[in-house]
Amino acid sequence: MADLVKIAFERKVVMQPIADLLPTKALPAGVRETVKYRRIAASVAEVGLIEPLSIARQKGGGYLLLDGHMRLDALRFLDATEAPCVVADDDESFTYNKRVNRLATIQEHYMIVRALDRGVPEEKLARALNVDVKVIRQRRHLLAGISPDVAELLKDKPVGHHAFQKLRKMKPIRQLEVAELMVSANNYTVSYAKALLATSKPGDLHKPDELKKATGLSAEQMARLEREMASVSEDYKELEASYGDDMLVLVVASGFIERLLSKPEIEGFLERRHPEFLENFRSIVQATSLDQSMST
């Protein structure tokens, strides 16, 4: 079975002159002022290029840059003459980028812990990530007070650092409940975590008195908020369970309506006799087409 898996890149990392690399897109104006670019530039300047550029050979010579435009720009800014690259068999950059997994918060935590355990100074790591040393120390202890089951559940999810602060106020069982709600709703914002914290029962919190002071809500208001959140969660789970079937029916119906409207006789009849139906039919087709284009 392993023989059927095709490797998309050549096995060896090669050093290529930067002058031979042809970018496939221009970086937006002002990109060098963004936090993401400054972090990449700081990392390249401090420890070099960690992730090689992705390139593809061109028939007329030279190489097409598939992924790593910010890294390439940072290298050029530092007057580098060559860069480590992996050569792809396919020159379709969209296909490659679609499979790139960005570093999640917990994965970043593990990376920082591993680097510190191997003797990398906090100051050097902070310079490489373009953050303050205090941030490195905070992220090193990201999972302190977090249930191992919760860490496993959220290990590849884009949960913000502040959301973990809210989870830390809860006991393990409630942490897991909240984490499952976040995954179900696909909502990992600190606002959502804060709302779930506010609706937690006192027995599910480490310091319930502090929560009452922080929210300023009475016991009656807290109970009402908790009931409303529970009702919303139940409604969401019901919607999630039926979403796939409903979407399939909608797509099939939309396709049928679109074929009907493609016939001038039918469209003309509806326009003369039932214009309100025609308007609704067009709205259904347009909405379904928009959803499909956004998902590709």
N, C-alpha and C positions, 0 to 999 in steps of 0.2 A: 504493500500500500504506500510506503514511503517513497517508492520510486516514481509514483504518479504526481508527486508534489513538485511543481516547477519553481526553481529559485529565480526571483525577479532581478537579482543583482549579481554582478561578478563577485567572487568570494574575497578578493583582495582589495584593500583600501589603497588607492593610488594617489600620488602627489601630482597635481596638475597646475601648470602656470595659470594664474588668474586671468591673464590676457587672452587665454584661449576659451574662456567660459562666456557663453552668450546667454544673458538673462532672458526669461520668457515674459517678464512683466516689469514695469517701472514702479519703483516704490512711491507711495503717495507723498505729496508735499508735506513737510513738517514731521515726517516719520521719525527723524533723529531726535525729536523732542519728546517722544513718547516714553513711558516707563518701560515698556517691553523692549524697545530698541536700546535704551541705556543699559538695561540689565544684560542684554546680549553682548553689547560692546564692552561692558566691564568684565564679563566672563571671558571673552576672547582675549582681552588685554592682560588679564591676570593669570589664566591657566591655559590659554590657547583654545583651539577649536575642539570641543568634546565630541560633537556629533558631526560626522563628515557631510559635505555637500552631496546632493544627489544629482547626477548628470547623466546625459545620454549622448552617445556618439552621433555625429552628423556625417552624411555621405561626403560632403565637400571638405571635410576636415573641421576641427574644432569640436566643441562640446556644448550641448544645450543644458542650461541649468534648470532642473526640475523643482528642486526644493532647497531653500537656504539663501534666499535673496537678502535678508537682513544680515545674516552671517557674512555673506560675501561683501556687502557694503561696509561692514565693520572691519573686515580684513583690509579692504582697500583704504579705508580711513587710517589704518595703522601702517600703511605702506608695505603690506605683505606682498610677496611676489608669487606665491603658490599656496595651494590649499589641499588638504586631504579630501578625497572624494570617493564615493562608491558609484560604479557605472551600472546604470539600469539597462535591461534588455528592451524595455518599453519606453518610448519617449512621450507617453501620455502623462503629463504632470497632474491632471485632475485625478486619474486613477491612483497615483501615488499619494497625493495629499489626502484623499478620502480615507486612507488607511493609517494616517498619522494619529497617534494617541497623545494628547497633551498631558503633561504631568499633573496628577491630582494632588490635592493638599496633603493627604496621608502619605502618598508616594514621595512627595518632597520632604516630608518629615523623616521618612526612612533614609532618604539620600543624605540629609544633613547629619543624622545620627551616625550613619556608616562613615561619612567623611571625618567626623570628629573622632570617632573610635580609632580611625586609622592615623590619627595624629595631625590632621589638618587644623591649623590654628583658626579660632573663631574669626579673627580679624581678616585673614585671607579669604575665608569662605564668605564673609560679609562683602568684601570687595568684589568677589567673583559674582555674587548675586545682586550687587548694587543695592544693598540694604544696610541698615544700622546693625551693629553687633547685638543690640538688645532684641532685635527681631530674630536673629539666629538663636538666641537663648530661649525666646518664647516658642519658636517652632520646634526646638529640640524637645521641649516638654509638652508638645501638642496633645499627646494621648494620655497624659497624666490625669487620672480620674475618669477615663473613658473605658467602658466595658470592652473586653476583647471581641465579643460578638458584634458590637457596634462598629469597632474599627475594621473588622473583616467585611461587614456589610457596606461600609462607606469608603473602602480603600481605593476605589477607582471612580468615585463620584466627586463633582466639583463643589465640595462643601467649603465654605469660607472659614477662616480662622475664628472669626467672632461667633459663628454658629456653634463651634466646639465649646466656647465659653458658656453658652446657654446649656448645652448638653451636660456639662460638668456639674451643673447645679442639681441634676436629677440623679436618682438612684438607678442602678443598672437596668432593672426591669422597665422603668419608664424611659430610659435612654433608648432601649431597643424598640419600644413602641413608637417613639418619636422618629427614630431613624427609619423605621418601616413606613411611616406616614410620609416622610420626606421622599423616599424612593417611589412610593405609589403615586404621589402627586408630582414627582419630578421637580420638586421645588426645594432648593438647598440654601435659600437666602436666610440671612440672620433674622429678618423680619418674621419669616414663617416659624423659625425655631423659637423666637421670642414669644410668638402667639401660642405655640404649643406649650411652652414653659408656663405661660400665664394660666393656661387651662389645666395644668397638672394638679392633682390632689395633694394636699399637704403631706400625706403619708408617703408620697413618691418623691419628695424633695429632701435634700440634706438640711437645708435651713429655710423652712417655710415662712418664718417670720420676716426674713429679709425680703422674700418675694412680695409679701403683702405691702411692705413699706415702699418697695420699688414701683409697684403698679398703682398704688393708691386706691385699689378697688376694695369694696366691702365683701364680706363672705357671700352675700346674696348675689352681688354682681359677678363674683368669680364663679359661682355655681351656674348662673345663667350663661355666662360665656363658655363654660365647659360643656353645657348641654348643646349649645349652638355649634360648637366645634365638632362634637361627636356626631351631630346630625349631618353636618357638612361632609365629614369623613365617610359616613355611611352612604350618602348620596353619591359621593365621588367614586366609591368602590363599585356601586351599582352601575354607574355610567361607564367605568373602566371595563366591567365585565361584558357589557353589551356594545361597546364601541366598535369592536372588530366586525361584528355582524351588521350593525347599522351602517358602517362605512361601506361594506361590500354591497349592501342593498342600494345605497345612494349612488355608488359608482355605476352599477348595472342600470339603474333607472335613468341616471344622467346620460349614459351612452345611448339608451333607447330614445330618450327625448331629443338628443342631439341628432340622431338619424332621422327622426320625424321632421325636425325643423330644417333639415337639409333639403327637404322636398318643397319647392316653391308653392305647390298647390295647397299643402297643409298649412304652411306658414301664412299664406295669403288668407286662407279661410279663418284661421285663428285671429289674424289681425283685423278682419272685418267683423266677425261675430263675437269673438271672446278675447279682446285685447288684454284683459287682466290676466287670463290664463297664459297668454303668450309672454307677457312680462315676467311672470313667475317662472315659467319654463326656462327662459333665457337666464334668469338669475341663478337657477339651479345649475345649469350647464356652466356658467361663468364661474361660480363658486367652486365647483368640483375641479374645473380646469386649473384654477388658481392654487388649490390645495395640492394637486399633483405636481405642478411646476415648482412649488416651494419645497416639496419633499425630495426632488431629484437634485 
